[in-house]
Amino acid sequence: MNKVYIPEGYKPVLDAYDTQRAIAYIKQTFQEEFSSALNLKRVSAPLFVTEDSGLNDNLNGHQRAVTFDVPAVGTDAQVVHSLAKWKRLALKRYNFGIGGGLYTDMNAIRREEELDNIHSIYVDQWDWEKIITQENRNLDYLKLIVRSIVRAICNTNDRLHVRYPQLRTELSPEVVFITSQELEDLYPELTGSQREREFVRKHKTACIMQIGRKLRSGKPHDGRAPDYDDWNLNCDIFFWDAVIDRALEISSMGIRVDAQALDLQLSEAGCDDRRKLPFHKMLLSGELPLTIGGGIGQSRLSMLMMGCCHIGEVQSSIWDSETIAACEAAGVPLL
């Protein structure tokens, strides 16, 4: 079923050329704001990893990775879903110190993604990771980093308006924090995504914390792999997108598992077989640094700031025939 939504009377604010220029400006400006705020250095990252490395992100555990053989090496490779685990290993290999971190362009193919205004099989985001101390492993530090990211986003939006005054997206730098259990208690009759919509519609900029573990209802707010975020110390950052009338998740992030949290979450998720993978062995033996990290959607950030109604206006991907026809009829240009 086609899920594309075209707001009544919608017209792109920028023409095709200015759209491309604005995308480039947003990406360049945000990288400056973001890397400065969090003390991050840019690094290169892989597009694919081997399956037996254990480095690919399993997301909610159900997605199939795009896999291909590499005859010259004699093994199979997987296109990454994200770089959640690779980044932590890279911090150790590159000898980053406490307080330092990295960011990189992450490009992924999520073959089973359901397509709509904000979902594509092509994912482009800034993946980042930062070394912290044991004392930083708490919700107050998580909130501090979230506020820094939101401030970098809002600063980028303000600078974009100077360059393109015809853009009208307003973003609030005031973040309202809530746990997934508090959100369920607030809206017990709604689904997870419906709760997000109601809460973010009211508060405009919101951070939903502690995602992955089952709530009192017996269901988790959303799926999370057990081997990167600590389910007690993670979150999603949302902005209200007035153009498409929905909560737009811009970032999924969190303080990463230490050995104790990984041991607990692998057992809880029924994923004990991962303990023998190289990455997991290093983590369980305390060989990797304690970190915080996440991903920030590049195309989503661009569509939000530019007031676009469909992610295909700011990235080139593959769409079903119904989406293409609906966008063409409404004058929505897909790249």
Protein Blocks (a to p, Z undefined) as FASTA:
>chain_A
ZZbdcdehiacfbdfklmmmmmmmmmmmmmmmmmmmnopadddddfbdcfklopacekjo
paccdddddfknopacdddfblmlmmmmmmmmnopaehiacddddddddfkbccdfkbcf
bdcdddddddddfklmcfklmmmmmmmmmmmmmmmmmmmmmmmmmbccdcdfbdcdddfk
lmmmmmmmbcfklmmmmmmmmnopacdehihiacfkopafbdcdfklbccklgccddddd
fknopacdfbdcdddddfklmmmmmmmnopmmmmmpmklmmmmnopaccdddddddfklm
mmmmnopabfklmcccdddfklmmmmmmnopacZZ
